Each structure stands twice: as C-alpha cells, then as structure tokens.
Amino acid sequence: MQNNSQTTRPARVQDAEQLASLFQRAYGESSHPCQDAEYLRRFIADQRNIYLVEVCEDGVVAGMGVTYHQWHDACEWSHGVTYPEHRRTGIAERLTRQAHAACCARQQGDLFLGLPRGQRTFKIGTEVVNPRMVMTGHDGGMNVANGTREIHVTLVARLPQVRFTHITPDVDEITNSAAVQETVWQPLRLRANPGAYPNVSFVGPTANTLKQEQGFSFSFDSACPSRALEIRGFSDKPNNPQQICRALDGLLAAYPTAEHISANVLADKVQLIRGMREMGFELPAYLPAWYKVNNARYDCVKLVKRRCAEEPDANGFAPMIASLKEAFANLYVHQSAREVNV
C-alpha cells in the first residue's frame, strides 16, 4: 500500500477493460497483445501467471505481470504499464519487487526473464531484482510500439530456489569464448559443462494456432504491425543443416511480407547456425540454460533476419548492443577443427 487512496493488489478479471485501455494509450499502433481485453482476461484467469495492479480513486493506474512459460519452465517479467500521469513515482519498481517476490514464493520455474524496452525498466531488472538480471542480448526489433519498430533487450536471472544441471555445447568456440563465459555464464553462476544435446534444432512454445509449412511450425500474422515470423520447430526428416536451410529459404519466399524472422536454435547445432548466418541471419542474443529437458537445461542462440527498411529504435541501448555485437561477432562464423552435432 502506498497511501490511503492508492493500493497494490492482485488483478481481477474485471480489471481487463481498464488495463486494455491503459495499454492502448501507452502503446498506440502496436503489436502488444495487452491492448486486447479478452487476452488480458485469459491472462489474469490463468493461475500460473501473476498480475498486480495499482489502484487509486480513478481506477487502475498501473499493472505488472509475470508470465509462466511451461514449455521451458521459466517466468517472464512482462505486461508492465503505467498511466502517464503516474510515471516516475516508484510504482513500476514497487510492482516489480512484489511480482518477483510472489514468483519466488511459488517456487515455480528456474529462470526469471525480461524483455525491457526502456532504460528505466532495464535499471529495475539489473539493480532492483535480486538476484540481479543479466543482459545477454536483444530481440532484433521484433515488436512495434506507437508505429515504430523497437528493440527489447534480453535479461536473464536464476530464481533463488532452483537446482538444475546446466549442459553447455561441446563447441570449442563457445567453451573458449571469453565473451560467453564472462558476460553470460559467470554472472549467472553457470560454468562450462560440455555434454550431449537433444536431437532438435529449433525450440519455442507450441500452440494450436501455429502454422505448418515446409516442415516448420511457426507463428505469423500478416495483420499484426510487427509482421514478425517466429520459427518454433522443424519436423521433416532427414533434418540435416543443408536441408533445413533449403526449406527455410522456401518458407521465407512464401512469406514476402514478413519483416522480422527469428528462431531460437540449440547452441550445439553449429552447421545449422553457420548456414543461417550465411543466409543473412544475425546472432543478437545468447540464451543460457534456455531449453529444459527433465532436470537439464541447454543453451540456445537467437537468430534474427530483418527485411524492413527502417532501423529499429534502440531506445538508448545502442552502446550495450554494440558491445555485445562485438563480443558475439566470431561465434559460429569460422570453420572449426571439428564439427559437432549437425
């Protein structure tokens, strides 16, 4: 509670309309799902998620959520919004503290993830959340807000209660990378632990609404302002890197209006990642312990290809993005002495 007229409480399904209006005002022409009251009703009703709101005499003035992602047993700090007149009053920090505390109390999930779009939320994630969140890259400008494509950075933290086995790719250029070790693994209390990886290439959440073409499962909505195509899986056999890249070329040709194409690829799939980089995909993020099988977690990399004219707005993150781009520049580029796990 802030004062007698302003309180923090769990969101109710009845708050969805006010929250949707708040998101519409904050984001304008946007790909943000929270502009849809029905989406918010489903989100709030799902007991795996957490959503807190700040309420005063005029109604809901701010909200902050935690989304539970079952597919990789992780919690994402998400769906934050504050009425413009109430910004810079400490609401976002207070809601984040309480949402994170609720997440820890549930002992649900191994990782606490975030995709902040601004400096203030970035600072909350890296200075307020405990354990501190670590920047491991960005999304390459997947989302659109107020009619502008913008970059969201990737933050990762381990939840305090977790115990899992972290398996790192048996890839020399990863194991020996000072950038990966010093920028990603060490701040998250992870270390090199090479081992065998699952025999899948692309990972992501499944859904009944995914499209299925060319052997890929993927999401794409041509009416969405982001015009983002996100690859979630590949099922065709054989699934050697050359065949996957040929199929991917066909998929992209079939969707010429897709402006942002992304995929999370298991970090041991050297030849596939190198092949996609030769197709023009960039590597904007290293995703540690991203994919879970039983009690083991495996690293991934995010690959992104943009086919839009405009450069995404970096929202003040440009120096950090440039630093990580330099750090990751030599990953999956040079032919190594041995190729592992095609």
Buried (B, 14 or more C-beta within 10 A) or exposed (E): EEEEEBEBEEBEEEBBBBBBBBBBEBBBEBBBBBBBBEBBBBBBEEEBBBBBBBBBEEBBBBBBBBBBBEEBBBBBBBBBBBBEEBBEBEBBBBBBBBBBEBBBEBEBBBBBBBBBBBEBBBEBBBEBBEEEBBBBBBBBBBBBBEEBBBBBBBBBBBBEEBEBEBBBBBBBBBBEBEBBBEBBBEBBEBEBEBEEBBEBBBBBEEEEEBBEEBBBBBBBEEEBBBBBBBBBBBEEEEBEBEBBBEBBEEBBEEBEEBBBBBBBBBBBBBBBBBBBBEBEBBBBBBBBBBBBEEEBBBBBBBBBBBBEEEEBBBBEBEEBBEEBBEBBEEBBBEEEEEEBBB
